[in-house]
Amino acid sequence: MDITFKSLVLLLSILGVGLTAGLCFTWSNAITTGIGRLDNLAFLQSFQAMNRAIINPSFLLVFFTPSLLLFLNVYLHRDMNSNIFWSFVMAALLFFVGVGLVTIFKNVPLNEMLDKTILNQASANQLTDLRTAFEKPWNRWHMIRTVSSFTAFALLLTGILFHK
């Protein structure tokens, strides 16, 4: 591998992780706090609509490709000084576990639970129960994704600083 390919993988890793961190931060600090002020039906309808809209090729590419690139980045930097290498290893593991696995095993099942519900046919008590079962767990797991993606981004930047 030449240095150009190595640099391209690192750059794309940083961009992908940065975009994910920005998305997670924005979702945590604007979207969920904003719709959290809505009544149960409006909250659940809004979340259901956003969950359906976000599943598109550009989101999937930006959200899941960094995991692959981060591990390729680790491999490409295996001969670098240990500070750089371990910074990249920690970024890859943190992103994979804290974003990828949390998304697949925690947030997606909650999204699917919400998606299966025909909200207009639910009673007020059913809407309250659904929101209780969904909102706090979803936000807690999403906060883990937010912190993990931001920390992975910072670790990639730290690796670059050690390189200089």
Sine and cosine of phi, psi and omega as CSV:
sin_phi,cos_phi,sin_psi,cos_psi,sin_omega,cos_omega
0.00,0.00,0.67,-0.74,0.05,-1.00
-1.00,-0.07,0.21,-0.98,-0.08,-1.00
-0.89,0.46,-0.50,0.86,-0.01,-1.00
-0.90,0.43,-0.70,0.71,0.03,-1.00
-0.90,0.44,-0.68,0.73,0.04,-1.00
-0.85,0.53,-0.72,0.70,0.00,-1.00
-0.92,0.40,-0.63,0.78,0.02,-1.00
-0.90,0.43,-0.69,0.73,0.03,-1.00
-0.89,0.46,-0.69,0.72,0.02,-1.00
-0.89,0.45,-0.71,0.71,0.01,-1.00
-0.88,0.48,-0.73,0.68,0.01,-1.00
-0.91,0.42,-0.56,0.83,0.08,-1.00
-0.89,0.46,-0.73,0.68,0.00,-1.00
-0.89,0.46,-0.70,0.71,0.00,-1.00
-0.89,0.45,-0.72,0.70,-0.01,-1.00
-0.90,0.44,-0.71,0.71,0.01,-1.00
-0.92,0.39,-0.64,0.77,0.03,-1.00
-0.89,0.45,-0.68,0.73,0.05,-1.00
-0.89,0.46,-0.67,0.74,0.02,-1.00
-0.90,0.43,-0.69,0.72,0.02,-1.00
-0.88,0.47,-0.66,0.75,0.03,-1.00
-0.91,0.43,-0.67,0.74,0.05,-1.00
-0.88,0.47,-0.74,0.67,-0.01,-1.00
-0.89,0.46,-0.69,0.73,0.01,-1.00
-0.88,0.47,-0.73,0.68,-0.01,-1.00
-0.89,0.45,-0.68,0.73,0.01,-1.00
-0.87,0.49,-0.70,0.72,-0.02,-1.00
-0.93,0.37,-0.62,0.79,-0.17,-0.99
-0.99,-0.14,-0.22,0.98,-0.01,-1.00
-0.78,-0.62,-0.79,0.61,-0.14,-0.99
-0.94,0.34,-0.85,0.53,-0.07,-1.00
-0.93,0.36,-0.53,0.85,0.06,-1.00
-0.95,0.33,-0.58,0.82,0.02,-1.00
-0.94,0.35,-0.78,0.63,-0.02,-1.00
-0.96,0.27,-0.30,0.95,0.07,-1.00
-0.89,0.45,-0.31,0.95,0.02,-1.00
-0.99,0.10,-0.15,0.99,-0.04,-1.00
-0.99,0.15,0.33,-0.94,0.11,-0.99
-0.92,0.38,0.19,-0.98,-0.12,-0.99
-0.82,0.57,-0.77,0.64,-0.04,-1.00
-0.89,0.46,-0.74,0.67,-0.01,-1.00
-0.90,0.44,-0.65,0.76,0.04,-1.00
-0.87,0.50,-0.79,0.62,-0.06,-1.00
-0.91,0.41,-0.63,0.78,0.05,-1.00
-0.90,0.43,-0.68,0.74,0.01,-1.00
-0.89,0.46,-0.72,0.69,-0.01,-1.00
-0.91,0.42,-0.65,0.76,0.02,-1.00
-0.87,0.49,-0.70,0.71,-0.01,-1.00
-0.91,0.42,-0.67,0.74,0.01,-1.00
-0.92,0.39,-0.66,0.75,0.02,-1.00
-0.88,0.48,-0.61,0.80,0.01,-1.00
-0.95,0.30,-0.62,0.78,-0.05,-1.00
-0.96,0.29,-0.53,0.85,-0.12,-0.99
-0.97,0.26,-0.34,0.94,0.02,-1.00
-0.98,0.19,1.00,-0.02,0.00,-1.00
-0.55,-0.84,0.29,-0.96,-0.09,-1.00
-0.84,0.55,-0.66,0.75,-0.04,-1.00
-0.92,0.39,-0.66,0.76,0.05,-1.00
-0.89,0.45,-0.75,0.66,-0.04,-1.00
-0.87,0.49,-0.64,0.77,0.03,-1.00
-0.89,0.45,-0.76,0.65,-0.04,-1.00
-0.94,0.34,-0.55,0.83,-0.10,-0.99
-0.99,0.15,-0.57,0.82,-0.10,-0.99
-0.96,-0.28,-0.41,0.91,0.00,-1.00
-0.89,0.46,-0.59,0.80,-0.01,-1.00
-0.82,0.57,-0.56,0.83,0.02,-1.00
-0.85,0.52,-0.71,0.71,0.02,-1.00
-0.91,0.41,-0.72,0.69,-0.01,-1.00
-0.90,0.44,-0.61,0.79,-0.02,-1.00
-0.90,0.44,-0.65,0.76,0.03,-1.00
-0.95,0.31,-0.57,0.82,0.11,-0.99
-0.91,0.43,-0.65,0.76,0.05,-1.00
-0.86,0.51,-0.69,0.72,0.04,-1.00
-0.86,0.51,-0.74,0.68,-0.01,-1.00
-0.87,0.50,-0.70,0.71,-0.03,-1.00
-0.92,0.38,-0.41,0.91,-0.01,-1.00
-0.97,-0.26,0.32,0.95,-0.06,-1.00
-0.90,0.44,-0.39,0.92,-0.01,-1.00
-0.99,-0.15,0.08,1.00,0.00,-1.00
-0.98,0.20,0.09,-1.00,0.01,-1.00
-0.89,0.46,0.40,-0.92,-0.16,-0.99
-0.90,0.44,-0.52,0.85,0.03,-1.00
-0.88,0.47,-0.71,0.70,0.02,-1.00
-0.91,0.41,-0.77,0.64,-0.04,-1.00
-0.84,0.55,-0.77,0.64,-0.07,-1.00
-0.95,0.32,-0.49,0.87,0.10,-1.00
-0.90,0.44,-0.68,0.74,0.02,-1.00
-0.95,0.32,-0.59,0.81,0.06,-1.00
-0.89,0.46,-0.75,0.67,-0.02,-1.00
-0.89,0.45,-0.63,0.78,0.03,-1.00
-0.89,0.46,-0.71,0.71,-0.02,-1.00
-0.90,0.44,-0.73,0.68,-0.02,-1.00
-0.91,0.41,-0.69,0.73,-0.01,-1.00
-0.89,0.45,-0.69,0.73,0.01,-1.00
-0.92,0.39,-0.71,0.70,-0.04,-1.00
-0.88,0.47,-0.74,0.67,-0.04,-1.00
-0.98,0.22,-0.79,0.61,-0.15,-0.99
-0.97,0.26,-0.36,0.93,0.04,-1.00
-0.93,-0.38,-0.85,0.52,-0.08,-1.00
-0.89,0.45,-0.84,0.54,-0.06,-1.00
-0.94,0.34,-0.61,0.79,0.06,-1.00
-0.89,0.46,-0.67,0.75,0.03,-1.00
-0.87,0.49,-0.78,0.62,-0.09,-1.00
-0.91,0.41,-0.69,0.72,-0.15,-0.99
-0.99,-0.15,-0.21,0.98,-0.03,-1.00
-0.85,-0.52,-0.86,0.51,-0.07,-1.00
-0.95,0.31,-0.68,0.73,-0.02,-1.00
-0.88,0.48,-0.71,0.70,0.06,-1.00
-0.86,0.51,-0.59,0.80,0.07,-1.00
-0.92,0.40,-0.66,0.75,0.06,-1.00
-0.88,0.48,-0.67,0.74,0.00,-1.00
-0.91,0.41,-0.62,0.78,0.06,-1.00
-0.86,0.51,-0.72,0.70,0.02,-1.00
-0.91,0.41,-0.67,0.74,-0.07,-1.00
-0.90,0.44,-0.51,0.86,-0.03,-1.00
-0.96,0.27,-0.24,0.97,-0.08,-1.00
-1.00,0.04,0.76,-0.65,0.13,-0.99
-1.00,0.03,0.99,-0.13,-0.20,-0.98
-0.90,0.44,-0.60,0.80,-0.03,-1.00
-0.93,0.37,-0.26,0.97,0.01,-1.00
-0.98,-0.19,-0.03,1.00,-0.05,-1.00
-1.00,0.08,0.56,-0.83,0.06,-1.00
-0.97,0.23,0.21,-0.98,0.04,-1.00
-0.86,0.52,-0.66,0.75,0.02,-1.00
-0.91,0.41,-0.64,0.77,0.03,-1.00
-0.91,0.42,-0.64,0.77,0.04,-1.00
-0.90,0.43,-0.67,0.75,0.04,-1.00
-0.89,0.46,-0.72,0.70,0.00,-1.00
-0.90,0.45,-0.67,0.74,0.01,-1.00
-0.90,0.43,-0.70,0.71,0.01,-1.00
-0.89,0.46,-0.67,0.74,0.02,-1.00
-0.88,0.48,-0.67,0.74,-0.01,-1.00
-0.95,0.31,-0.39,0.92,-0.10,-0.99
-0.98,-0.17,-0.80,0.59,-0.28,-0.96
-0.89,0.46,-0.84,0.55,-0.06,-1.00
-0.91,0.42,-0.73,0.69,0.05,-1.00
-0.88,0.48,-0.67,0.75,-0.02,-1.00
-0.88,0.47,-0.73,0.68,0.00,-1.00
-0.90,0.44,-0.62,0.78,0.02,-1.00
-0.89,0.46,-0.75,0.66,0.00,-1.00
-0.91,0.40,-0.59,0.81,0.03,-1.00
-0.92,0.39,-0.58,0.82,0.04,-1.00
-0.89,0.45,-0.58,0.81,0.08,-1.00
-0.89,0.46,-0.66,0.75,0.05,-1.00
-0.90,0.44,-0.64,0.76,-0.01,-1.00
-0.89,0.45,-0.77,0.64,-0.01,-1.00
-0.90,0.43,-0.66,0.75,-0.01,-1.00
-0.90,0.44,-0.71,0.70,-0.03,-1.00
-0.93,0.38,-0.65,0.76,0.04,-1.00
-0.90,0.44,-0.69,0.72,-0.02,-1.00
-0.92,0.40,-0.65,0.76,0.05,-1.00
-0.88,0.48,-0.66,0.75,0.05,-1.00
-0.87,0.49,-0.72,0.69,0.01,-1.00
-0.89,0.46,-0.62,0.78,0.03,-1.00
-0.91,0.41,-0.60,0.80,0.07,-1.00
-0.90,0.44,-0.69,0.72,0.03,-1.00
-0.91,0.42,-0.62,0.79,0.05,-1.00
-0.87,0.49,-0.68,0.74,0.05,-1.00
-0.85,0.53,-0.65,0.76,0.04,-1.00
-0.91,0.42,-0.65,0.76,0.00,-1.00
-0.90,0.43,-0.63,0.77,0.07,-1.00
-0.90,0.44,-0.52,0.85,-0.01,-1.00
-0.92,0.40,-0.58,0.81,-0.04,-1.00
-0.98,0.21,0.00,0.00,0.00,0.00
